[in-house]
Amino acid sequence: MKFIDEYQDSRLAKGLADQIARRSTRSIRLMEFCGGHTHAILRYGIRQLVPARVELRSGPGCPVCVTATADLDKAIALARLPGVIVTTFGDMMRVPGSASSLQQAKAEGADVRIVYSALDAIEMARANPEKEVIFVGIGFETTAPTIAASILKARREETTNFRVLSLNKLTPPVMKALLDSGEIQLDGIICPGHVSVVIGSAPYAFIPRDYGVACAISGFEPLDILLSVDRLVEQVEGGTPGVEIAYSRGVTADGNRKARELMDEVFEVGDANWRGIGIVPDSGLALREEYGRFDAEKAFPVSLQPPREPQGCRCGDVIRGTTTPSDCELFGKLCTPERPVGPCMVSSEGACAAYHQYGYPDISQGFESKT
């Protein structure tokens, strides 16, 4: 297949769903790690296509959602410093911290601006030499290389008023943390497509080897996801867990070496704080010492009160896959996209936002027939 619409063919989808039904003989629980997969699964009615004995649970694959309240409070505090411009992706603006948000800080006079990339922040720094420009760096291995490249560019061009608050996170370590917790029993994981474009398939090898959990790397179209589910069901039923690439048009076994080299040059691996999970060893990216002058935390240390989580919000449980958004008493009532209580309802990749937008659509609404 060469064109995206071919990956949305309803007849092929039905054929894959029938194959999954034939393969599956028992209850199987799978977790889609990526928030983009959660939205696609709900948008296209994938849960209605596969048999009920194949359960799909959402995981911690939304970068905005997993940003800890303490880290968000830090970004808000930086934004309130005089002479500072804080730049961030749009999804971060409305995420509630302990007592405020970046959007509220902006309304109160802080200079907070939305950018599409860290390179935009560098241009902003060059245009405002009298200001300190801080880029709030969130994301997984997908965005980290671009942030690394921006820091190298700032050093090369001697841009001295550009800083990064590095909140970037790594995916395999948090997968390990979830499996180690034993809080949710999984038979298989739908591994993130965009992350895997960078890191390849090898970093997931420990999952089937050490935990006996099947893995399949998926793209984001309905046939991609159904193919991944089919591959996982076959592994589980056959007792042969492994790592399969079901997204071969985007992912190779080795990933993108150049992107990883950029990350390794600028960042070093350290601990990171994940919402709903806590400190996960070796799951974060901090600036190396030689790039310390670009580190916003070192340049502008701020004093913070202990973080306070939104009362009644179960975003942390949703992130860990131990509950679904509709189980939260606030969902769709006190917590809506217009008035979000937690980040899972704010972000375009959040599970709560997906449930609220798509619910459980009828199967026929998901695919455009190719007949």
C-alpha positions as CSV (number, residue, x, y, z in Angstrom):
1,M,0.0,0.0,0.0
2,K,1.3,3.5,-0.9
3,F,-1.5,5.9,0.2
4,I,-2.8,6.7,3.6
5,D,-6.4,6.2,2.7
6,E,-5.6,2.6,1.9
7,Y,-4.7,2.1,5.6
8,Q,-8.4,3.1,6.4
9,D,-10.0,0.5,4.1
10,S,-13.1,-0.8,6.0
11,R,-13.0,-4.2,4.2
12,L,-9.4,-4.9,5.1
13,A,-10.2,-3.7,8.7
14,K,-13.1,-6.2,8.9
15,G,-10.8,-8.9,7.6
16,L,-8.2,-8.2,10.2
17,A,-10.8,-8.0,13.0
18,D,-12.2,-11.4,11.9
19,Q,-8.7,-12.8,12.0
20,I,-8.1,-11.5,15.5
21,A,-11.4,-13.1,16.6
22,R,-10.3,-16.4,15.2
23,R,-6.9,-16.2,16.8
24,S,-8.0,-15.1,20.3
25,T,-9.3,-17.8,22.6
26,R,-9.0,-16.2,26.0
27,S,-9.0,-12.8,27.7
28,I,-6.0,-10.7,26.6
29,R,-5.2,-7.3,28.0
30,L,-3.1,-5.0,25.8
31,M,-1.9,-1.4,26.6
32,E,-1.5,1.2,23.9
33,F,1.3,3.3,25.2
34,C,0.9,6.3,22.9
35,G,-1.9,8.9,23.3
36,G,-2.0,9.2,19.6
37,H,-3.0,5.5,19.5
38,T,-5.7,6.1,22.1
39,H,-7.3,8.8,20.0
40,A,-7.1,6.6,16.8
41,I,-8.6,3.6,18.6
42,L,-11.6,5.6,19.8
43,R,-12.0,7.6,16.6
44,Y,-12.1,4.5,14.4
45,G,-14.0,2.3,16.8
46,I,-11.2,-0.2,17.1
47,R,-12.5,-1.5,20.4
48,Q,-15.8,-2.3,18.8
49,L,-14.1,-4.2,16.0
50,V,-12.0,-6.5,18.1
51,P,-13.7,-9.2,20.3
52,A,-14.6,-8.1,23.8
53,R,-12.1,-10.6,25.2
54,V,-9.3,-8.5,23.7
55,E,-9.1,-5.5,26.1
56,L,-7.3,-2.2,25.2
57,R,-6.1,0.0,28.0
58,S,-4.5,3.5,27.6
59,G,-1.0,4.1,29.0
60,P,1.3,7.0,29.9
61,G,2.1,8.1,26.3
62,C,1.0,11.7,26.5
63,P,3.9,14.0,27.3
64,V,1.8,16.8,28.6
65,C,-0.2,14.4,30.8
66,V,2.8,12.8,32.5
67,T,4.4,16.2,33.3
68,A,4.4,16.3,37.1
69,T,2.6,19.1,38.9
70,A,5.9,20.1,40.6
71,D,7.5,20.6,37.2
72,L,4.6,22.6,35.9
73,D,4.8,24.7,39.0
74,K,8.4,25.3,38.2
75,A,7.6,26.5,34.7
76,I,4.9,28.9,36.0
77,A,7.3,30.3,38.6
78,L,9.9,30.9,35.8
79,A,7.3,32.7,33.8
80,R,6.6,35.1,36.6
81,L,10.3,36.2,36.9
82,P,10.9,39.7,35.6
83,G,12.6,40.0,32.2
84,V,11.7,36.4,31.2
85,I,9.8,35.1,28.2
86,V,8.6,31.5,28.7
87,T,7.8,29.6,25.5
88,T,5.9,26.3,25.2
89,F,3.7,24.1,23.1
90,G,0.0,25.1,23.0
91,D,-1.1,22.0,25.0
92,M,0.9,23.1,28.0
93,M,-0.9,26.5,28.4
94,R,-4.1,25.2,30.1
95,V,-2.6,22.4,32.2
96,P,-3.5,23.2,35.8
97,G,-0.6,23.4,38.3
98,S,-1.0,23.5,42.1
99,A,-2.6,26.9,42.1
100,S,-2.4,28.3,38.5
101,S,-1.5,27.5,34.9
102,L,0.7,29.1,32.3
103,Q,-2.4,30.6,30.7
104,Q,-3.5,32.2,34.0
105,A,0.1,33.5,34.6
106,K,-0.1,35.1,31.1
107,A,-3.4,36.7,31.9
108,E,-1.8,38.1,35.1
109,G,1.0,39.7,33.1
110,A,3.6,37.0,32.6
111,D,5.1,36.9,29.1
112,V,4.2,33.3,28.0
113,R,4.1,32.5,24.3
114,I,3.2,29.5,22.2
115,V,5.8,28.2,19.8
116,Y,5.8,25.2,17.4
117,S,9.4,24.3,18.1
118,A,12.5,25.2,20.1
119,L,13.9,26.8,17.0
120,D,11.0,29.4,17.2
121,A,12.2,30.1,20.8
122,I,15.7,30.8,19.5
123,E,14.4,33.3,17.0
124,M,12.4,34.9,19.7
125,A,15.6,35.2,21.8
126,R,17.4,36.8,19.0
127,A,14.6,39.3,18.5
128,N,14.5,40.1,22.2
129,P,18.1,40.4,23.3
130,E,17.1,42.3,26.5
131,K,15.0,39.3,27.7
132,E,15.8,35.8,28.8
133,V,13.8,33.3,26.7
134,I,13.1,29.9,28.3
135,F,11.7,27.0,26.3
136,V,9.8,24.4,28.3
137,G,11.0,21.2,26.7
138,I,8.5,18.4,27.0
139,G,8.1,15.2,25.0
140,F,9.6,11.8,24.6
141,E,12.4,10.6,22.3
142,T,10.5,12.1,19.4
143,T,11.0,15.7,20.3
144,A,14.3,15.4,22.3
145,P,16.5,15.4,19.2
146,T,14.9,18.6,17.9
147,I,15.5,20.3,21.3
148,A,19.1,19.1,21.3
149,A,19.6,20.5,17.8
150,S,18.2,23.9,18.9
151,I,20.7,24.0,21.8
152,L,23.6,23.2,19.4
153,K,22.3,25.9,17.1
154,A,22.1,28.4,20.0
155,R,25.7,27.6,21.0
156,R,26.9,27.9,17.4
157,E,25.3,31.2,16.9
158,E,26.3,32.5,20.4
159,T,22.7,33.1,21.4
160,T,23.3,33.8,25.1
161,N,19.7,34.5,26.3
162,F,18.2,31.2,25.3
163,R,17.5,28.5,28.0
164,V,15.7,25.2,28.2
165,L,13.7,23.7,31.0
166,S,14.3,20.1,30.2
167,L,11.3,17.9,31.1
168,N,11.9,15.4,28.4
169,K,11.3,11.8,29.2
170,L,12.2,8.3,27.9
171,T,9.7,5.6,27.2
172,P,11.3,2.2,27.8
173,P,12.1,3.0,31.5
174,V,8.6,3.9,32.4
175,M,7.3,0.7,30.7
176,K,9.6,-1.1,33.0
177,A,8.3,0.8,36.0
178,L,4.7,-0.1,35.1
179,L,5.6,-3.7,34.7
180,D,7.6,-3.8,37.9
181,S,4.7,-2.2,39.9
182,G,2.5,-5.2,39.2
183,E,-0.5,-2.9,39.5
184,I,-1.9,-3.9,36.1
185,Q,-1.3,-7.2,34.4
186,L,-0.6,-6.9,30.7
187,D,-0.3,-9.5,28.0
188,G,1.0,-7.2,25.3
189,I,2.0,-3.6,24.6
190,I,1.3,-1.5,21.5
191,C,4.6,0.4,21.3
192,P,4.6,4.0,20.2
193,G,5.3,4.6,16.5
194,H,6.9,8.0,16.5
195,V,9.2,7.2,19.4
196,S,10.2,4.0,17.7
197,V,11.1,5.9,14.5
198,V,14.0,7.4,16.6
199,I,14.9,4.5,19.0
200,G,14.1,1.5,16.8
201,S,12.9,-1.8,18.2
202,A,15.9,-3.0,20.2
203,P,15.1,-0.9,23.4
204,Y,11.9,-3.0,23.9
205,A,13.7,-6.4,23.9
206,F,13.7,-6.6,27.7
207,I,9.9,-6.6,27.8
208,P,9.3,-10.0,26.3
209,R,12.6,-11.4,27.6
210,D,12.2,-10.3,31.3
211,Y,8.4,-10.1,31.6
212,G,7.0,-12.4,29.0
213,V,4.9,-9.5,27.6
214,A,4.4,-9.3,23.8
215,C,5.3,-6.1,21.9
216,A,4.3,-4.7,18.5
217,I,5.2,-1.3,17.2
218,S,2.3,0.4,15.5
219,G,1.5,3.2,13.2
220,F,-1.5,5.4,13.7
221,E,-4.0,4.4,11.0
222,P,-6.7,1.9,11.8
223,L,-5.1,-0.9,9.8
224,D,-1.8,-0.2,11.5
225,I,-3.4,-0.7,14.9
226,L,-5.5,-3.7,13.9
227,L,-2.3,-5.3,12.5
228,S,-0.5,-4.7,15.7
229,V,-3.3,-6.2,17.8
230,D,-3.3,-9.2,15.5
231,R,0.4,-9.6,15.9
232,L,0.1,-9.3,19.7
233,V,-2.7,-11.8,19.9
234,E,-0.7,-14.3,17.8
235,Q,2.3,-13.9,20.1
236,V,0.2,-14.3,23.3
237,E,-1.8,-17.3,22.0
238,G,1.3,-19.0,20.8
239,G,3.3,-18.3,24.0
240,T,6.0,-16.6,21.9
241,P,6.4,-13.0,23.1
242,G,8.7,-10.8,21.1
243,V,9.1,-7.4,19.5
244,E,7.5,-7.0,16.1
245,I,7.5,-4.0,13.8
246,A,4.0,-3.6,12.5
247,Y,4.9,-0.1,11.2
248,S,7.6,-1.0,8.7
249,R,7.0,2.1,6.5
250,G,8.2,4.3,9.5
251,V,10.3,2.1,11.8
252,T,13.5,0.1,11.4
253,A,15.2,-2.1,13.9
254,D,18.0,0.5,14.4
255,G,15.8,3.6,14.3
256,N,17.4,7.0,13.5
257,R,21.0,7.0,14.5
258,K,21.5,10.7,13.8
259,A,18.7,11.7,16.0
260,R,20.0,9.5,18.8
261,E,23.5,11.0,18.4
262,L,22.0,14.5,18.8
263,M,20.3,13.5,22.0
264,D,23.4,11.8,23.4
265,E,25.6,14.8,22.6
266,V,23.5,17.3,24.5
267,F,21.6,15.3,27.1
268,E,22.5,12.8,29.8
269,V,20.1,10.3,31.3
270,G,18.8,10.9,34.8
271,D,15.7,10.4,37.0
272,A,12.4,12.0,36.0
273,N,9.2,12.7,37.9
274,W,6.1,11.3,36.2
275,R,2.6,12.3,37.1
276,G,0.8,9.4,38.8
277,I,3.9,7.3,38.9
278,G,6.6,9.3,40.7
279,I,10.3,9.3,40.2
280,V,11.3,6.8,37.6
281,P,15.1,6.0,37.4
282,D,16.9,6.8,34.2
283,S,13.8,8.0,32.5
284,G,14.6,11.7,32.0
285,L,17.0,13.8,30.0
286,A,19.1,16.5,31.7
287,L,21.6,18.9,29.9
288,R,25.2,17.7,30.1
289,E,27.6,19.9,32.0
290,E,29.1,21.4,28.9
291,Y,25.7,22.7,28.0
292,G,24.9,23.9,31.5
293,R,24.7,27.5,30.5
294,F,21.5,26.7,28.5
295,D,19.9,25.0,31.6
296,A,17.0,27.2,32.9
297,E,17.0,25.4,36.3
298,K,20.6,26.3,36.9
299,A,20.2,29.9,35.6
300,F,17.1,30.7,37.5
301,P,16.6,28.6,40.7
302,V,13.1,29.1,42.1
303,S,11.6,28.3,45.4
304,L,8.4,26.2,45.3
305,Q,5.8,25.1,47.7
306,P,5.0,21.3,47.8
307,P,2.8,20.5,44.8
308,R,-1.0,20.0,45.3
309,E,-2.9,17.6,43.0
310,P,-6.4,18.5,41.7
311,Q,-8.9,17.1,44.2
312,G,-10.8,14.1,42.8
313,C,-8.8,14.0,39.5
314,R,-7.8,10.4,38.5
315,C,-5.5,11.4,35.8
316,G,-2.7,9.5,37.5
317,D,-4.7,6.3,37.5
318,V,-5.6,6.7,33.8
319,I,-1.9,7.3,33.0
320,R,-1.0,4.0,34.7
321,G,-3.8,2.2,33.0
322,T,-5.4,1.1,36.2
323,T,-8.7,2.8,35.4
324,T,-10.5,4.4,32.4
325,P,-11.5,8.0,32.1
326,S,-15.2,7.2,32.4
327,D,-14.6,5.7,35.8
328,C,-13.6,9.2,37.2
329,E,-16.5,10.9,38.9
330,L,-15.4,14.3,37.5
331,F,-15.3,13.1,33.9
332,G,-17.7,14.9,31.6
333,K,-19.2,16.7,34.6
334,L,-16.9,18.9,36.6
335,C,-14.0,18.1,34.2
336,T,-14.6,18.9,30.5
337,P,-12.4,20.2,27.7
338,E,-13.8,23.7,28.3
339,R,-13.0,23.5,32.1
340,P,-10.4,20.8,32.5
341,V,-9.5,19.7,36.0
342,G,-6.5,17.5,35.0
343,P,-4.0,17.4,32.1
344,C,-5.6,14.2,30.6
345,M,-8.5,16.3,29.6
346,V,-6.4,19.2,28.3
347,S,-3.9,17.6,26.0
348,S,-4.8,16.7,22.4
349,E,-3.2,13.3,23.2
350,G,-4.9,12.8,26.6
351,A,-7.0,9.8,27.2
352,C,-9.8,11.8,28.9
353,A,-9.9,14.2,26.0
354,A,-10.2,11.2,23.6
355,Y,-13.0,9.6,25.6
356,H,-14.8,12.9,25.8
357,Q,-14.4,13.6,22.1
358,Y,-15.2,10.2,20.6
359,G,-16.8,8.1,23.3
360,Y,-17.5,4.8,21.8
361,P,-18.4,5.6,18.2
362,D,-20.4,3.2,16.0
363,I,-18.1,1.0,13.9
364,S,-19.6,2.3,10.7
365,Q,-18.7,5.8,11.6
366,G,-15.0,5.1,11.8
367,F,-14.1,4.0,8.2
368,E,-14.8,5.3,4.8
369,S,-15.9,2.4,2.7
370,K,-13.7,1.7,-0.4
371,T,-16.4,-0.2,-2.2
